[in-house]
Amino acid sequence: GDFVLKRYSEENFDNTPGPDSGASEALVAKFINADDSYFEYNSATSSRSGLVTIRLALEDEGEYIQLLHQVHVDNAP
């Protein structure tokens, strides 16, 4: 099947994997190319901040696009 990205709301965060049975879901994106998409965190050191990189690749009927976003995470207690 196709890989999709969903957003869940009214979620209670606990140690159980997956969404709560009462959480509502909304489709954010479909046709995700899982081989080229990733979420990566490079931890901070004492001299620089950490970096979160998110790459989302979408592919459908021969059309392909990659979306990339990077966010610095402050290295502060």
C-alpha positions in Angstrom: 0.0 0.0 0.0 0.9 3.7 -0.1 2.7 5.3 2.7 0.8 8.2 4.3 1.5 10.8 7.0 -1.3 11.4 9.5 -1.7 14.0 12.3 -3.4 12.8 15.5 -5.1 15.1 17.9 -6.5 14.6 21.4 -3.6 12.2 22.0 -2.6 11.1 25.5 1.2 10.4 25.5 2.2 7.3 27.3 4.5 4.4 26.7 2.1 2.5 24.4 3.1 2.7 20.7 0.5 4.0 18.3 -2.3 6.5 18.7 -5.0 6.2 21.4 -8.3 4.6 20.4 -10.0 8.0 21.1 -7.6 10.1 19.1 -8.9 11.8 15.9 -6.8 11.6 12.8 -6.3 13.8 9.7 -4.5 12.9 6.5 -1.6 15.2 5.9 0.2 13.7 2.9 0.0 10.5 0.8 2.3 9.0 -1.8 5.3 9.2 0.5 8.4 7.5 -0.8 9.6 5.8 2.4 13.1 5.0 1.0 13.9 8.7 0.5 12.1 10.2 3.6 13.6 10.4 7.1 13.7 12.2 10.5 17.2 12.6 12.0 18.5 14.2 15.1 22.2 15.0 15.6 22.8 15.7 19.2 24.4 18.8 20.6 28.0 19.1 21.8 29.2 21.6 24.4 30.2 24.0 21.6 27.2 23.9 19.2 23.5 23.2 19.1 21.8 20.0 17.9 20.2 19.7 14.5 16.9 18.1 13.5 16.6 17.2 9.8 13.3 16.2 8.3 13.1 15.1 4.6 9.8 14.1 3.1 9.8 12.7 -0.4 6.5 12.5 -2.3 6.1 10.5 -5.6 3.0 9.8 -7.7 2.6 8.8 -11.4 6.2 9.7 -12.3 6.3 13.1 -10.4 8.7 13.4 -7.5 9.5 16.1 -5.0 11.6 16.3 -1.8 10.8 18.7 1.0 13.7 19.4 3.4 13.6 21.3 6.7 16.3 21.7 9.4 15.9 23.1 12.9 18.6 24.0 15.4 18.0 22.8 18.9 19.6 25.0 21.6 22.2 23.4 23.8 21.0 24.8 27.1 19.9 23.1 30.3 
